[in-house]
Amino acid sequence: MPFTLAIVGRPNVGKSTLFNRLVGKRLALVDDQPGVTRDLREGEARLGDISFTAIDTAGLEDANDDSLQGRMRRLTERAVDMADVCLFLIDARTGITPTDEIFAEILRKRADHVLLAANKAEGRAAEAGVIEAWGLGLGEPIQLSAEHGEGMSELYSALLPLSEGFAEVAARTSEEPDLSLPVSEEADEDGPAPTPDKPLQIAVVGRPNAGKSTLINRLLGEDRLLTGPEAGITRDAISVTMDWDSVPTRIFDTAGMRKKAKVQGKLEKLSVADGLRAVKFAEVVVVLLDAAIPFEQQDLRIADLAEREGRAVVVAVNKWDLEEDKSGKLAALREAFDRLLPQLRGAPLVTVSARTGRGLDRLRGAVMRAHEVWNRRVPTAQLNRWLGEMVEAHPPPAPGGRRIKLRYMTQAKTRPPHFVVMCSHPDKMQDAYTRYLVNGLRADFDMPGTPIRLVMRGQGARNPYKGRREKNAGALQKHLDKRRG
């Protein structure tokens, strides 16, 4: 079992840059502005032949109150308690600060294994800072440059004995018999335990301060993500894994998305781009609205984005516990949903309270239902019988007096459902008739709310297999004639 390494240190010492290098891809946002990282981000890391879980943390600041910095510090301290090894990063160019000395003392008391690393150690300007680092009492500092990849072999040498120690402990633990249950003679015949399925990918998106992080914390049953009254706390897409009522699930918490005109700073643009990537990789997108101000223009844009990306969509209305006229408000919400988002008509609309946990069972049912519909496949024979009935009930248009013929229909793929109709003159097919077929598919095959892609294709499209048999036969005859000759 791989060990866990938490990268900790003051803001802007290069923790996220080192994290990205260890996991081999840009998972964490990196910017010159201090305090970019606010949540804990985990990733599967590898250094040589050592595999481990790396945790990127918020910058440690000397704050113990209930401010944003204080809450960030408590979250980082939680990562220290969780981790097997703490890598304490300092800035070699800046040298040791009083804050570094405070947190070195905390790590000595709190962590079992602490490694000290002096980052930005390339060049002569860092020599004095490396020498100062000895004074922290954490042993010899590992000289690194996370940006340029220098010092990785030294970090490997420091981690290797720890990795081997954790492996030995894990091996001894696995060899010890479990005395809590009687040993059955049939135990070996059952084979290995089943491996978990690929986790269901869910992205929670919405405007700032809609309660996305609070909702995910409630699902996890712990304060894993940073929350608070300030809008825009989450800055990058953080993924957490959980077992949601026996379903392996990975949930992405995303930064709040404001109107494009209001997104000015580089960091916020990076945050929004990170959220958009989470939507593209998700299978189900939960669009979280604030019950007090639902279906704002930005909410509609976010929901439309998820539909255009072909994701299954669930609309969740948060802070429902604060509503007084619940029945009246729910009726108004459903009417507004159908009117403002016709492209998602039939998609689940659920009310929840992230603060109290009410409605989370309904949310789970809606997510699982949306995912099932998103993966649905309709047999070709059934599709063509249905197509004949639709054409008989409402014949296709006849531009120029010549009726367009719909000859054949099949489902090309799922996730979301894609259908292809072979027809004459696909370029002359009206959008209204395509919508008629899409709406019929939703109604007759029970696919409410999911994006449906329907393509009209002409019979004149080149068949890549046409003539292949004759070509192969000719090549074979030529080969036989050559052998006889």
N, C-alpha and C positions, 0 to 999 in steps of 0.2 A: 504494500500500500504506500503511495507516494506521500512524502511529508509536505507540510505547509510552510511557506516562507512569506512573512509579512515585511514589506518594505516601508519603513517609517522614517520620519525626519521633519525638519521645518519646511514651510512652504517654499517652493521654487528651488529645491536642491537637486531636482532631476529624478524624482521617484517614478513618475509616469514614463519618462523616457527609458529608464532602465527596465521597467515593467514591460513596455512594448518590445524591447530588445529580447527579453527572456522568453516571452510568449511567441515571438516571431512574427508579429503583425501589429498594426496600429489599432489596439483596442481602446486605449485611454487617450483622451484629448490632451494635447501638449501645447502650451503657449507660454510666452515670456511673462505674462501676468501671473503673480503669485496667487495661490488658492484656487486653481482651476478644479482640482479633484476635491469632491466633497463627500462622496459615498465610497464604500468599499467595493472594489472591482476585483473579481477573481479570474484567473486564466491558467490553462494548462501550459506549464513552462518546461523548457528543456535546455540543459547546459551540458554539452558533451553527451555522455551516456547517463546523466542524472536527470530523472523526470520528477517534477514536483508541481505543486499548486502555488502560484504566486498571488499575493494580495497587494494591490495598490491601495494606499490609504490617503486620507486627507492630511494636509500639513499640520504638524503639531504646533499649537500656539498656547501661550501661557494664559489660558482662560478657563476658569472653573465654574462660571455662572451659567445661566440658561440662555445666553446669547447664541447666535449661530455658530460662532467660533467654539464656544463651550460645548455645544452639542456635537460638533465635528470632532472635538478632542475625545469626547466619551466614546464615539463610534470607533475612533482609531485605537483607543485603549482596549476596546472589546476585541479588535483584531489581534492585538498583542496577546490577549488571553487565549484566543483561539489557536494561534500559530504555534508550530513546533520550533521554528527558528525566526528571530527578528533580525533583519538587516538594517542597521541604523546608518542612514546616509547623511553625511555632512557636505557642505560646499567647501572644497579645498581652497578656492580662490578667496572666499570671504573669511575663512578661518573660523575658529570656535567662538560662538556667541554665548551669552548667559543662558539663552533658551536651550541651546544644545546641552549645556551642563545640567540644566534642570531635568531634561528628558533622559539624559544618560543615567542619572540617578534613579529615575522611575523605572527604566528598563532593567537596571541591575537588580531591583527588588521584585520586578513583576514577571520577567521573562526567564525561561530556563536556559535558552541558548541565544546569545547576542553576538552578531558579527558587526564590526565597525568598518564602514567603507567611506573613503574620501573621494567624492565624485568631482568631475571637472578638474582632474589632476594632471591633465596634459599641459606641458609647458612649465617654464621656470616660475611663473607667477604663483603656482600652487604649492611650491616646496614648503613655504613657511606654514601654510595651513595643515599640511600633512604632518609636520613635526608637532604642531599644537595639538593635533588629534590624539597623540599619545597620552596627553594629560587627562583625558576623559576616563582613564582606567578601564578601558574595554579591550585592551590588547593592541596588537599591531594593526593599524588601519590598512585595509585593502585599497590600493590606488586604482581608481576607475575613471573611465570616460564613457559614460552611457551613450553619449551622442555619437562617438566615433568607434565604439566597440572595443576600446582598450581595457586591459586588465581582466578580461573574462576568464583567462586561464588561472589567474590568481584567485578569483572568486570560486572557480571550479575546485581548486585545491583546498579551499577552506570549507566548502560544502561536502566534499567527498567523504571524509570520516564521519560526519554527522549523518549523511545519507546511508552509509553502511551500517551505522549503529541503529538507525530506525528500521532498516531492513531486517537486521538480526532480531530485534524485538518483535517485529511482525511475524517472522518465521517461528519464533518460540511460541507466540500466542496461538498461531494456527495449529501447532502440533499438540497443544494441550487439549485434552478431551473436555467437552462441555458436560459438566457434572450436574447441570441444572435439569437435564431431561434424561430419561432412560435411553440407553443406546439400543437401537433396533437392529436385528440381523438383516432386515431388508433395506437398511439405509443406503448401502452402496448400490443397490439395484436401481434406485431412483435416478441415478446419474447426477450431474451437476445441477445446481439451482438455475432456474431460467434467468437469462440476462434481461435487464430492463429494455423495453421497446425504446425506439428513438423518441425523445421527449417532444411533446406537443409544444410548438413555438407560438407564444402569445405576446403581442406588443400592446401596451397600454398607452394611449396617446390622448392629447387634449390640450386645452389652453393652460397657461400658468395658473397654479393654485386651485386646480379642479379637484385635487386630492389623489393623484395617481400614486405617489409614494406611500401615502397613508393606507390606500386600498391594498397595495402589495404587502405591506407590513402586516395588515390584518389577515391576509391569506396565509402568510408565513407563520403567523403566531408569535412574531418577535419583531423588535425594532431593528431591522436589518438595513433599512434605508433612512437617510436623513429627512426629517420632516420639520414643519414649523409654520408659523403664520406668514413668513416672508414668501412672496411670489418668486418663482424662478430658482428655487434652491437646487433642483436637479439640473446638472449641466451637460451630462452625456448619458448615452443609453447604457444602463446598467442591467445585466442579466443575472437572474437568480434562479436556481433550480429548486424544485419542490415536488412532493408527491401529493397531488391534488385528488384526494379520495381515490387512491390506487392508480392514478394516471400520472406517469412521469411527465413533468411539465417544466419548461423554461420560460420565464416571464421577463420581458424587457420593460424596464421603467425608463421613460423617455423625458427629455426636457420639454417644458411647456412651449407650445408653438404659437407665437404671436403673428399678427399681420406682417406681411413681407416689408411694408413701408416702415414699420416700427423696428425692424431688426437691423440695427446699425453697426454694432460692434463686431469685430472679427470673431470673438469668443462665442457670441450668441449665434452667429452664422454657422460656426463649427458645430455647436450644440444641436441646432435644427437639422443640419445635414446628417448628424449622427442618428437623430430620431427618424429621419426619412429612410436611412439604411435599415434601421430596425423594422420598419413597416415592410420593406421589400423582402426581408428574410423571414418575416412572420407567416404563420398559417392563418391565425385568427387575430384580428385587430379589434381591441376593445376601445371604442371612442367614449371617453369619460366626459360627461357634461356636469356643470354646476346647476342644481335644481333651481337656484335663484335666478340664473340668467342662461337658460338653455337655448340651444340653436342660435347662438350668435353667428355672425358671418364667418368667423374663423372656424367654428365648429363644423359648419357646412363644408368648408374647404377641406378640412382634415378628413371628414367622412368620405367626401368625393375622391380625395387622393387614395384612400384605402381601396375604394371600389375600382378606380382606374388601374391600380396595381394588381387587381385580381385577387385580393385577399377576402376571406370570409370576415364579415363585419358584425359586431354586436355593439349596440348603443346602450351605455349604462348611465343612468342619471344619479349622481351622487348627492350627498347631504339631504337625503329624503327624510331623515329624522327631524329636520327643521321645518318641514312643510306642515301646515295646519289643515288645509282643504285638500287632502290627498286624492280623493276620487275625482274632484273637479280638475285638479292640476294634471292628473294622469290622462284624463280625456283630452285635455288641451294639448298635452305632449304628443299623444298619438295622432291627433289631427295635424299638428305642425310637422311631425315626422313624415307622414304620407304626402303632405303638400310640398315641403321644402326639399325632401330627398326621394323623389319618385324612383330614381335609379336603384334605391335600396328598399323599395316597398316590400314589406313582408319580413325584413330582417328583424331579429329579436330586439325589443326595447324593454329593458329591465330597470327597476329602481333599487338603489342600494344605499347603505350608509357605511362608509369606510370607518367611521368613528366608532359605531356600535357593533358592526358586523352583521346587521340585518340585511337580508336579501342576497347574501353571498351564495346560498344554495341555488337560488334562481339564476344567478350569474353563471355558476358552473354548468347548470343544465342548458342554458342558452349557448354557451361556448361550445359544449360538446355537440349540441344539435347543429350549430352552424358549421362545425368542422366536418361532421358526417355528411351534410348536404354538399359541402365544398368538394368532397371526395366521391360523390355519387356518379355511377356509370349506368347508362340506359342501354339495354341490348339493341342491336341494329334492327332486328326484325320488328321489335316493338316500336322503335322510332319511325320506321317506314309505314307501318299501319297508321300510326298517329298522324304522320305527314299527309297521307291520303285523305284522312278525315278532315284535317285542317284546310286542305286545298278544296275539298268538296264543299265545306261550309263557307269558305271565303276564297274564291279563286284569285290567283296572283294577277297583277296588273297586265294590261295589254298595250304597251307603248307602240304607237304607229299601227294599231290594229292587229298586232301579232302577239298572242298570249305567251307570256314567259312560262316555260314548262319546268316544273320541279320534278326531277327524275329519281333522285336517290339521296338519302341522308344517313350520316353516321356520326358517332361521337369520336373525335380525334384524340382527346385527352381529358383528364380531370384536373382539379386543383388550379383554377376553377374549371367547371365543365365547358369544353370547347366542342362545337358542333359544326359540321361541314355539310352544305346542301349543294349537290351537283345540279346545275340548271342551265337553261339556255339564256344568253344575254344577261349575265350577272351584273354587268355594268349599268343596266337599265332598271335594276330592281330598286324600288322605292324604300326609303328608310321606314316608312309607316308599316309596310308589310313585314319587314324584318322584325320590327317591334311587336307586331301581331304574333309572329312565331315565337319570339322570346317570351312574351307574356303567357302564351299557351304552354310552353315548356315548364315555366314556373308553376302554373296552376295544375297541369295534368300529371306532372312527375314530382310534385311536392318538393320544389326547390325554391322556397321563399327567400328573398333577400340576397342570395349568393350571386356574385357576378357571373353572367352567362355570356360567352362569346359565340357568335353565330356568323359564319363566313359563307358567302355565295361563291361558288367556283364553277367556271365554264367547262363544258365537255372537251374543249379544244386544248386543254392543258396537256403538255407533253407527258407521255407515259414513259418513265425511265426503263421499264421492262420490255417495252415494245421492240420486237426484232431481236431480243437477246437469244431466244431459242434458235432462230435461223443462223445467227452469228456463231453461236457455240457449235452448232452442227457443222457449219462450214469449216471452222477451225479444226474440229475432230477429223473431218474427211481429209483435210490438207495434211494433218499429222500422219494419218494412216497411209496416204499415198507416198509420203516421204519415206516411211519405213519400208514400204514394198520396193521402192526404187533403190 
